[in-house]
Every structure is written in C-alpha cells, then in structure tokens.
Amino acid sequence: MGAPSFNYAIKVAQLDGVTPLPGGDIVAIAESAGTPGIVSFTLTAKKGMWWKGIVYFEAGTSNNWTEIAAGSGDELNDTNYTKKTGTIDHGLIAAGFLTLSRTGGAGVHINPYLLQDADTAFREGYLYTVDWKAD
C-alpha cells in the first residue's frame, strides 16, 4: 500500500475557516513564526467535539503513522494537555502523507482529508494553527 485510506484530496488553501470541505467539516489554518528547521502544528477544536488529529503516514505503508497533534475538543483546549502541539521535519512531509483525521462512525478514527500540497504549503520554521470549527 502506498498511501493511507482517505476520502478527499484537498489543498491547504481550502482551510479558510468558512467554506465547508467536501466532507462537511470547516477548518481554518493560520501561519505564524515558529521554530527554525521544523514545521510545527497546533490543533484546536470546539469544546465537546470528538477526536481530531493531524496525522503523518510514512510512504509505502498505511500502518506506520504518527499523530502530530491530536485530541478531543476538551483536551485540545486544556492547557495541561500535551498532544495539542507537535512538530515534524519538513523532509518527512515531502516523503510521506499528511492528513486531517477525525472520529467517524462508532468512534473509529478515520483520515478523510489528504493534504495533497502539504510539502509545498508548509514551510520550515513556521507554526500552523489548525482550528477545527465544525464537523
């Protein structure tokens, strides 16, 4: 298997916080200065939302994955929750797949959105705040 299972290939520019994605979710992204040499992500969601995640899949397998930032809306807005911000080497983004993931039916984690331009949209030294506004 070369890529993770996903429903929609989207571009980062579609994360405008207003326009629903093909699966109905509304997600916003903002860029700010981060840590030199790495790409950082912070994930936020409304309180009470089910699990959301930014998940990296290694190329060539659908079983080797890493949650860059993940949690439920309650955890993501809790200052003591440690998984809401994570980092990844830019070279890994270019060599694999970055998805926006969420809880699907029966509480199963799914990866509906493949960020098809992640390697060019996300730059080293920047922090990207991903705000999952609606699902």
N, C-alpha and C positions, 0 to 999 in steps of 0.2 A: 504494500500500500504506500502510495506516495504522499497523500495529503489526508488531513483529518476529514471526517464527515461534516459537511456544513450545508445549509440551505441556500445561502445567498453570498455571492462575492460582492463586496461593497468597497467604495473608496472612502478614505478618511474624510474627505471634504463633505461627505453625506452626513457627517456627525455634526449637524448645525444646531441641534437642540430644539428645532421647530418642526422640521419635516419628518414624518414617520418613515422609518426604514421599511424595507419590503415585508418584514415580519410584524410590523406594527409598533416596534419599540421606538422611543425617542431618546436619542443620546446626543450629548453635547461634548465637545472637546475644546480645551484651551491649552495654549503653549506658553511656557514661561522659562526663564533661565533655570538650569539645573546643575548637575554635577559634570564636570568635564570628563569626556571619554566614555560616558554611558548614556543610555536612554532610560529615563525614569517615568513611571506611571503612578498616578494616584487615582483610585476609583471611589466614587461616591454614588450613593443611591438614596432615594427617599426612605425615611424610617418606615419599617414594616414591609419593605419589598423583600421578595425571596432572593436567594443566592444569585449573585452576578460575578463575572470574572473576566479578566484579561488573561488569556491562556496562550502559551507558546508551545507549538508542536515541532519536534525535530523532523526534518525532511526524511522521507523514506520509511516512516513508521507512523501509525496512528496511536501507538501505545506509549510513546515516550514524550510526555508533556510536562509542563511546569506552569503552575499558577503564578503569574507575575504579581497580580493584585486580585483579591477575591474576598467575598463575604456577603452577608445579607445586608439589607439597608440599615438594620440596627447596629451590626458590627462595624460597618464602614463609617458610621458617624460617631463611633465611640473612640475617643482619643487614646484609650488603652489597647485598642485592637491593633495588632502589629502587621497584619497582612494587607492593609489597605493601600500601602505604597510599596512598590518593588522596582527593581532595575533589571536591565538586560543589556548585554553587549550588542552593539549595532550589527556586528558581523553575524550574530546568531539570527537576528531578524531577517537579514538578507538570505540566510541559508535555510530558513525554515518557514513556518506559518504562524501568524499571529491572529487570534480570533477573539471576538467578543462573545462571551459564553453566558448562559443563564440557566435557571431551572426550567425544565419543561414539564410535561405531564407526569404525574405520580412522583414528583420530586427528583426526577432524573436530571443530571446536569447535561446540557446539550451545548453545541457550538454553532449557533445559527449563522453567525456572520464572520466570514473570512475577510480580513483587511488586505485586499489584493495589492495595494500600493504601500504597504507598511514600510518596506525597505527604503522608499524614497520620501515618504511623508514624514517619517520620524527621524529626527537628526540627533547625532551625538551631542551631549551637553545640554539637553533640554528636558524639562519636566512636562509631561502631558497629563492634564487633569481630565479624566473621563467621568462625566456626570450622567448617570442613567436616570433620566427624568420620568419615563413611563414605559411600562411593558404590557 
